[in-house]
Amino acid sequence: MRRFVLAAVAAAFLQAPLFAAGLVKQSIDTTDAMATLENFDRGFYTPQVLHLKPSGGMPIEKPSGKLLHLRAEISEFSSNAWLSIDTTGGKRDTVRGVSQDLTEDALNVLQQTFDNIRDFGGRVIVRICYDPWYNGRSNVTPAHEWVLKHVKQLAPVLSKNTDVIVALEMGMHGAYGEMHSDTSITYDRVAEAVNMMLRNTPPELKILTRTGNYSAKVLGFDNWGVDFHIDGEKFAEIAKAKGDTMYRVGMFNDGYLGTQYDYGTWGADCNTSICREEGVAWLEKYGINTPYGGEALTTASGYEVINTPEFLAYEGFRTHTSYLNVQWNNNLIDSWKKTPFKQKDFDYDPARVDSLSGFKYINDHLGYRFVLRESWITDTVGADGIFKAKLRIQNVGFGNLTHKVKASLVVNGTQQVGMLDTLAYIYYEVPLPDSIDFMKVHSRKIEIKGADTVMTFDGNNEVLIEAKLGSLKNQSPEDWTGIPLEVYLKVCNDDPVKECIHFANDETRNRISNGVFIGKVVFDESVKSSIPRSLSTRDIQKQNAPFVQRARNSVIIRDGEKRYKLNGAKLK
């Protein structure tokens, strides 16, 4: 009988892929539960204005949401910014700011605001400008020399708080800090200010400009219509010279989806400006770990309607869209909430729920969204404590992680001991090496190739893990030999605020452990490692390149006899 059992096991492994030899496939829930997850660095944000004064002012004591858009304004430090108009007594006196250095009190209030956001467990997208209370006033930017001084004075505070800053939207110029409505703005001045900020802050701080043209100028492009093509020689030359800075500079879009040009964000004349396709292709490749988002708008009269959840279900993956304003445009947001999502996107199938709104689809897919699709792990850990796993994790979100995180394994279990059946409990955590990098657990990749739209990667990532779980004798006085113990994967940001990423799998135990359940293991110190060969600890991305047919906005993926829509919906 024993010989028969061993033969059956051997046969089962022969049917498994070679990389799973010696590992046991786990019975886990591999579906996306379609829950809205409060993961950091992504999602719909709420805006709040911070008015900084020479005397300091009042910091934001309580952020209005876990993802805050901090609109810090320094209008009192610009002689061009008028703060108020006094019309009493028949007079009309205008009160303006004064161009001067940022005071220590003002910088302390900014720092206190960051501290309060950190204590709240939140994250922040920062924009700083001279528009008083963000009311859209024009010609408020001070002389360029003062802008550069203020950039250098702001840089140390921003550098100190990269743990809570998702991105810096490089305002500083124009109404709302959006680099318009100011006659003093030039591409050269914006580029000089942004490059000064880049030089004076660490690589962890991602810096975004308002349009692709501004970002191109920052990176060293002049003839955008000719040179800003990611496959061109000039682009390759500049990318080589800039190195990692190419992946640090992005853009924010406060005209998102309002027209096919995003209200002037993208050019209409591709010979002199960066048009949508060139800009999207740039974001797709170089913004892979850089936040992108802004404010989506209603469609201007006479323009193409693209502000639909279905359009975002295509382009959002290319731009890695990670954040949007939940309050603006409120009419568009309300329409998304009332409109059913009409497509199927992997597990997001309207047939699974009574009402799947477009808003919920977008909300759940902004940024990254990890689903554990398959788990093969060591079934027995021997005297050497070696544990190995091969996981298939699909990132179904629009984007990817934009900051480094730490991964670890958690071993957890209970047993009854003693004559009174006392319940013994074990729980300990094993850090994983930095080579387990979840910034590389990429979402799907979509490319335009001539008349075809090609999905070259479907978001499935294979992650191989090797760790030493050690001896349980060092963790508990009880004997845990042969008792099945649960193993979890935890992916968390660094202290002092240790927040962990929620996977989309529906497991009650996941919420308890702050990790995702990957299977069960038993310890038996009478044996050595249960795996005869070594697996390298690195991420391997599965690449698929099926043939894709496109007719206007309809995309069909052909894989042999199977036919799918671009979002993963199977066609009959």
C-alpha positions in Angstrom: 0.0 0.0 0.0 2.8 2.4 0.9 4.5 1.7 -2.5 1.2 2.6 -4.3 0.9 5.9 -2.5 4.5 6.9 -3.3 4.0 6.0 -6.9 0.8 8.1 -7.1 2.6 11.1 -5.6 5.4 10.7 -8.1 3.0 10.6 -11.0 1.3 13.7 -9.8 4.6 15.6 -9.8 5.4 14.4 -13.2 2.3 16.2 -14.4 3.3 19.4 -12.7 5.8 21.9 -14.3 9.5 21.2 -13.6 9.9 24.3 -11.4 7.3 22.8 -9.0 9.3 19.5 -8.5 9.4 18.9 -4.7 6.7 21.5 -4.0 3.1 20.8 -3.2 0.3 22.8 -4.9 -1.8 24.4 -2.2 -5.6 24.6 -2.0 -6.3 28.3 -1.7 -8.9 30.8 -2.8 -7.4 32.2 -6.0 -10.3 34.5 -7.0 -10.5 38.3 -6.7 -13.2 39.0 -4.1 -13.9 42.3 -5.8 -13.6 44.1 -2.4 -12.4 47.8 -2.3 -9.0 47.7 -0.6 -7.4 50.6 1.3 -3.9 50.1 0.1 -1.4 52.9 0.3 0.1 55.1 -2.4 -3.0 54.7 -4.7 -6.7 55.4 -5.0 -9.1 58.4 -5.0 -7.8 61.3 -3.1 -9.4 64.2 -1.2 -7.9 67.7 -1.4 -6.9 70.1 1.4 -5.4 73.6 1.3 -2.6 74.6 3.6 -1.9 78.4 3.8 1.7 79.0 4.9 2.5 82.4 6.5 5.7 84.1 7.5 4.6 83.5 11.1 3.9 79.9 10.3 0.1 79.6 10.3 -1.9 76.5 11.2 -0.9 73.0 10.2 -3.5 70.5 9.0 -4.3 68.7 12.2 -6.6 66.0 10.8 -6.2 64.9 7.1 -9.5 64.6 5.3 -8.6 61.1 4.0 -6.0 58.3 3.9 -4.8 59.7 0.5 -4.5 63.5 0.7 -3.8 66.0 -2.0 -2.0 68.6 0.0 -2.3 72.0 -1.8 0.3 74.0 0.2 0.4 77.6 -1.0 3.0 80.2 -0.2 1.3 83.3 -1.7 2.5 85.5 1.2 6.0 84.9 -0.1 5.3 86.4 -3.5 4.9 90.1 -4.3 2.8 89.2 -7.3 0.2 87.4 -5.3 -2.7 89.6 -4.0 -4.2 88.3 -0.8 -7.2 90.5 -0.4 -8.9 93.7 -1.6 -10.3 96.1 1.0 -13.4 98.0 -0.3 -14.4 99.6 2.9 -14.7 103.4 3.2 -14.7 103.9 -0.6 -11.1 102.7 -0.8 -9.8 99.8 -2.8 -6.6 98.7 -1.2 -4.9 95.5 -2.4 -2.9 93.5 0.1 -0.1 91.5 -1.6 2.5 89.1 -0.4 6.2 90.0 -0.1 8.9 88.1 -2.1 11.2 86.9 0.7 12.8 83.7 2.0 10.6 81.0 3.4 10.7 81.4 7.2 11.6 78.7 9.6 8.1 79.0 11.1 6.5 78.3 7.7 8.7 75.3 7.0 7.9 74.0 10.5 4.2 74.2 9.8 4.7 72.2 6.6 6.7 69.6 8.6 4.1 69.4 11.3 1.5 68.7 8.6 3.5 65.8 7.3 3.9 64.5 10.8 0.2 64.7 11.3 -0.4 62.8 8.1 2.1 60.2 9.2 0.4 59.8 12.6 -3.0 59.4 10.8 -1.6 56.5 8.8 -2.0 58.5 5.5 -0.2 59.3 2.4 0.1 62.6 0.5 0.4 64.0 -3.0 2.0 67.4 -2.6 1.7 70.5 -4.7 3.1 73.9 -3.7 2.3 77.1 -5.5 1.7 80.9 -5.0 -2.0 80.9 -5.8 -3.8 82.3 -2.7 -6.0 79.6 -1.2 -6.0 77.8 -4.7 -8.6 80.1 -6.1 -7.2 80.1 -9.7 -5.6 83.6 -9.7 -3.3 84.4 -12.6 0.1 86.1 -12.6 0.9 85.2 -9.0 4.4 83.7 -9.5 7.2 85.8 -8.1 10.4 86.7 -10.0 12.2 83.5 -11.1 15.1 84.0 -8.7 12.6 83.7 -5.8 11.1 80.5 -7.2 14.6 78.9 -7.3 15.3 80.1 -3.7 12.0 78.6 -2.5 12.7 75.3 -4.3 16.0 75.0 -2.4 14.4 75.9 0.9 11.5 73.4 0.4 13.8 70.5 -0.7 15.1 69.5 2.8 11.5 69.2 4.2 10.3 67.2 1.2 13.4 65.0 1.4 12.7 64.2 5.1 9.2 63.0 4.4 9.5 60.7 1.4 8.0 57.9 3.5 4.6 59.6 3.3 4.9 61.5 0.0 3.5 59.6 -2.9 4.7 62.2 -5.4 5.5 65.9 -5.7 3.3 67.6 -8.3 5.8 70.4 -9.2 3.5 73.4 -9.1 5.3 76.6 -8.2 4.1 78.3 -11.4 0.7 79.6 -12.4 -3.0 79.3 -11.3 -3.6 76.2 -9.1 0.1 75.4 -9.6 -0.8 74.0 -13.0 1.7 75.9 -15.0 -0.8 78.1 -16.9 -2.4 81.6 -16.6 0.9 83.4 -15.9 2.8 85.5 -18.3 6.1 84.8 -16.6 6.0 81.1 -17.2 8.5 79.7 -19.8 9.6 76.1 -20.5 13.2 77.0 -19.6 12.1 78.4 -16.2 10.0 75.5 -15.3 12.8 73.1 -16.3 15.3 74.9 -14.3 13.1 74.8 -11.2 12.3 71.1 -11.6 15.9 70.1 -12.2 16.9 72.1 -9.1 14.4 70.1 -7.1 15.6 66.9 -8.6 19.2 67.7 -7.6 18.3 68.6 -4.0 16.0 65.7 -3.2 16.6 61.9 -3.0 15.6 59.5 -5.8 12.7 58.2 -3.8 10.8 61.5 -4.4 9.0 61.2 -7.8 8.4 64.6 -9.4 5.6 65.3 -11.8 5.0 68.3 -14.1 1.6 69.4 -15.6 2.1 68.3 -19.2 4.3 66.0 -21.3 5.9 69.1 -22.9 7.1 70.3 -19.6 8.5 66.9 -18.6 10.2 66.6 -21.9 11.9 70.0 -21.4 13.0 68.9 -17.9 14.6 65.8 -19.4 16.4 67.8 -22.1 14.2 67.5 -25.2 13.7 70.7 -27.3 12.2 69.5 -30.6 9.3 67.5 -29.1 7.4 66.6 -32.3 10.6 65.2 -33.8 12.6 63.8 -30.9 10.0 62.7 -28.3 9.4 59.2 -29.6 10.6 56.4 -27.3 11.9 54.3 -30.2 13.9 57.1 -31.8 17.7 57.7 -31.7 17.5 61.0 -29.9 15.2 59.6 -27.2 17.7 56.7 -26.7 20.6 59.2 -26.4 18.8 61.3 -23.8 17.5 58.3 -21.9 21.1 56.9 -21.6 22.4 60.2 -20.4 19.7 60.7 -17.8 19.7 57.2 -16.4 17.3 56.6 -13.5 16.1 60.2 -13.7 14.0 59.1 -16.7 12.0 56.9 -14.4 11.7 59.6 -11.7 10.1 62.4 -13.8 6.4 62.0 -14.7 3.4 64.2 -15.1 0.0 64.9 -13.5 -3.1 65.5 -15.6 -5.8 67.8 -14.4 -7.6 67.7 -17.7 -7.8 64.0 -17.8 -10.2 62.4 -20.3 -12.1 65.7 -20.9 -11.3 65.6 -24.6 -9.1 63.5 -26.8 -6.4 66.1 -26.0 -7.2 66.1 -22.3 -7.9 69.9 -22.5 -4.5 70.7 -24.0 -2.5 68.3 -22.0 -1.6 66.5 -25.3 -1.0 68.4 -28.5 -3.2 68.4 -31.6 -0.2 69.2 -33.9 2.1 66.2 -33.5 4.9 68.0 -35.4 5.3 70.6 -32.7 4.0 69.0 -29.6 3.7 65.7 -27.8 0.4 64.0 -28.9 -1.5 61.5 -26.9 0.0 58.3 -28.3 3.6 59.5 -27.9 2.9 60.7 -24.4 1.1 57.5 -23.4 3.9 55.3 -24.8 6.4 57.3 -22.7 4.4 56.9 -19.5 3.9 53.2 -20.3 7.6 52.6 -20.4 9.2 55.2 -18.1 6.4 55.7 -15.7 6.2 52.1 -14.7 6.8 52.8 -11.0 5.9 56.5 -11.1 2.5 57.8 -9.9 0.2 59.2 -12.6 -3.2 60.7 -12.2 -5.0 64.0 -11.5 -8.6 65.2 -12.2 -10.9 63.6 -14.7 -13.3 66.0 -16.4 -16.6 66.0 -18.2 -16.4 66.1 -22.0 -16.2 69.5 -23.7 -18.9 70.2 -26.4 -18.0 68.8 -29.8 -15.1 66.6 -28.6 -14.8 62.8 -28.5 -16.1 61.1 -25.4 -13.4 59.1 -23.7 -14.1 59.7 -20.0 -15.7 56.2 -19.6 -14.7 53.4 -17.3 -14.4 51.2 -20.3 -11.8 53.6 -21.9 -9.8 53.6 -18.6 -9.9 49.8 -18.7 -7.7 50.1 -21.7 -5.6 53.3 -21.4 -5.3 53.2 -17.6 -3.1 50.1 -17.9 -0.8 51.9 -20.3 -0.4 55.1 -18.2 -0.3 53.2 -14.9 -3.0 55.5 -13.6 -2.8 55.4 -9.8 -4.8 58.3 -8.3 -7.7 60.6 -9.1 -9.6 63.4 -7.3 -12.8 62.0 -5.8 -14.4 65.5 -5.7 -13.7 66.8 -9.2 -15.3 66.7 -11.6 -18.2 65.8 -9.3 -20.6 65.5 -12.2 -18.4 62.9 -13.9 -17.8 61.1 -10.6 -21.5 60.9 -10.0 -22.1 59.6 -13.5 -19.5 56.8 -12.9 -21.3 55.8 -9.7 -24.7 55.6 -11.5 -23.4 53.8 -14.7 -22.9 50.0 -14.7 -19.5 48.7 -15.8 -20.3 47.0 -19.1 -17.2 44.9 -19.7 -15.6 41.8 -18.1 -12.1 42.3 -16.8 -10.8 39.1 -15.3 -12.8 38.5 -12.1 -14.6 41.9 -12.5 -17.6 40.4 -14.3 -20.9 42.3 -14.1 -22.6 38.9 -14.0 -21.1 38.2 -10.6 -22.8 41.1 -8.8 -26.2 42.8 -9.0 -24.7 46.2 -9.8 -21.0 46.7 -10.7 -20.6 50.5 -11.2 -18.0 52.1 -13.3 -16.8 54.0 -10.2 -16.2 50.8 -8.3 -14.3 49.3 -11.1 -12.0 52.4 -11.4 -11.7 52.8 -7.6 -10.6 49.2 -7.2 -8.1 49.3 -10.1 -6.3 52.6 -9.5 -2.7 51.7 -8.8 -1.7 48.1 -8.0 -4.0 45.2 -7.1 -2.4 41.9 -6.3 -4.2 38.5 -6.5 -2.5 35.3 -5.5 -3.5 32.9 -8.3 -1.4 29.9 -7.5 0.9 28.6 -4.7 3.4 25.8 -4.6 5.3 25.4 -1.3 7.5 23.1 0.7 5.2 20.6 2.4 7.8 19.6 5.0 10.6 21.7 6.6 13.5 19.6 7.9 16.3 20.1 10.3 17.9 22.8 8.0 14.8 24.9 8.3 14.8 25.5 4.5 11.4 26.6 3.0 10.8 27.2 -0.7 7.8 28.5 -2.6 6.8 29.3 -6.1 3.9 31.8 -6.3 1.9 33.2 -9.2 0.7 36.7 -8.4 -1.3 38.6 -10.8 -1.4 42.4 -10.7 -4.8 43.3 -12.1 -4.5 47.0 -11.2 -3.8 49.9 -13.7 -0.4 50.5 -12.1 2.5 49.2 -10.0 4.0 49.9 -6.6 5.8 53.2 -6.6 7.8 52.8 -3.5 10.0 50.0 -2.1 8.4 47.6 0.4 9.5 44.7 2.6 8.4 41.1 2.2 8.3 38.5 4.9 6.9 35.1 5.8 4.7 34.5 8.8 4.4 31.1 10.5 1.2 30.7 12.5 -0.5 27.8 14.3 -2.2 26.4 17.4 -2.4 23.1 19.2 -3.8 21.6 22.4 -1.2 20.6 24.9 -1.3 19.0 28.4 -3.9 17.1 30.2 -6.2 20.1 30.4 -5.9 20.6 26.6 -4.4 24.0 27.0 -4.2 25.9 23.7 -0.7 26.7 22.6 0.0 29.4 20.0 2.9 30.1 17.8 3.5 33.2 15.6 6.7 34.4 14.2 8.0 36.4 11.2 10.9 35.7 8.9 12.2 38.7 6.7 12.8 38.0 3.1 15.7 39.4 1.1 15.4 42.6 -0.9 15.6 40.6 -4.1 11.9 39.8 -3.5 10.9 43.2 -5.0 7.2 43.8 -5.4 7.8 46.9 -7.4 8.5 44.4 -10.2 5.2 42.6 -9.8 4.0 44.4 -12.9 0.5 44.9 -14.2 -0.4 44.0 -17.8 1.4 45.6 -20.7 -0.4 46.8 -23.8 1.3 48.2 -26.9 0.2 49.8 -30.1 1.9 48.2 -33.1 0.7 49.8 -36.3 -2.9 48.9 -36.7 -2.8 46.3 -33.9 -3.1 46.6 -30.1 -1.0 43.9 -28.5 -1.1 42.6 -24.9 2.4 41.5 -24.4 2.1 40.7 -20.7 -1.1 39.7 -18.8 0.0 40.8 -15.3 0.9 37.3 -14.1 4.2 37.3 -12.2 6.1 34.3 -10.9 7.9 34.9 -7.6 10.3 32.3 -6.3 11.1 32.3 -2.5 13.8 30.6 -0.5 14.0 31.3 3.2 15.2 29.7 6.4 12.4 29.3 8.8 14.7 28.0 11.5 14.0 25.6 14.3 10.7 25.7 16.1 12.5 24.9 19.3 13.7 28.4 19.4 10.2 29.8 19.0 8.1 27.9 21.5 8.6 25.4 24.4 6.0 23.1 22.8 6.8 20.4 20.3 5.3 21.3 16.9 6.6 18.4 14.9 4.1 17.1 12.4 1.5 19.7 13.2 0.3 21.7 10.1 1.2 25.3 10.4 -0.1 28.1 8.3 2.3 30.2 6.2 1.5 33.8 5.1 3.3 36.2 2.8 3.4 39.8 4.1 4.3 42.8 2.0 4.6 45.9 4.1 6.2 49.4 4.1 8.9 50.3 6.5 8.5 51.5 10.1 7.6 53.8 11.8 4.2 53.2 10.2 4.0 49.5 9.3 1.2 49.2 6.8 0.7 46.1 4.8 -0.7 45.5 1.4 -4.0 43.8 1.3 -4.3 41.1 -1.4 -7.6 40.8 -3.3 -8.1 37.2 -2.3 -11.1 36.6 0.0 -9.6 35.0 3.0 -10.8 35.9 6.5 -7.5 34.8 7.9 -5.7 37.2 5.6 -7.2 40.1 7.4 -6.1 38.8 10.8 -2.5 38.2 9.8 -2.0 41.3 7.5 -0.7 38.9 4.9 -2.0 36.5 2.2 -2.3 32.8 3.0 0.0 30.7 0.8 -0.5 27.2 2.4 0.3 24.8 5.2 3.6 23.2 6.2 4.8 20.7 8.8 8.1 20.6 10.6 10.1 17.4 10.9 13.6 17.8 12.2 14.4 14.1 11.5 14.8 15.0 7.8 16.8 17.4 5.8 15.4 19.8 3.2 12.5 18.3 1.3 13.7 19.9 -1.9 16.8 18.3 -3.6 17.7 21.3 -5.7 18.1 25.0 -5.2 15.9 27.7 -6.7 17.3 31.2 -7.2 15.5 33.9 -5.3 14.3 36.3 -7.9 11.2 37.5 -9.7 10.4 36.0 -13.1 7.8 37.7 -15.3 5.8 35.4 -17.5 5.7 36.9 -21.0 2.8 36.2 -23.4 2.4 37.7 -26.9 -0.8 36.4 -28.4 -2.0 37.7 -31.8 -4.3 40.7 -31.4 -6.8 42.1 -33.9 -8.1 45.6 -33.6 -11.0 47.3 -35.4 -11.4 50.9 -34.1 -11.9 50.6 -30.4 -12.8 46.9 -30.5 -9.9 44.7 -29.5 -9.8 40.9 -29.9 -7.0 38.7 -28.6 -6.6 35.4 -30.5 -4.7 32.6 -28.7 -5.0 29.5 -30.9 -8.7 28.8 -31.2 -9.5 30.9 -28.1 -10.7 34.5 -28.5 -10.7 37.2 -25.8 -11.3 40.8 -25.4 -8.4 43.0 -24.3 -9.6 43.0 -20.7 -9.6 39.2 -20.5 -13.3 38.5 -21.2 -13.7 35.3 -23.2 -15.6 35.6 -26.5 -18.0 32.9 -27.6 
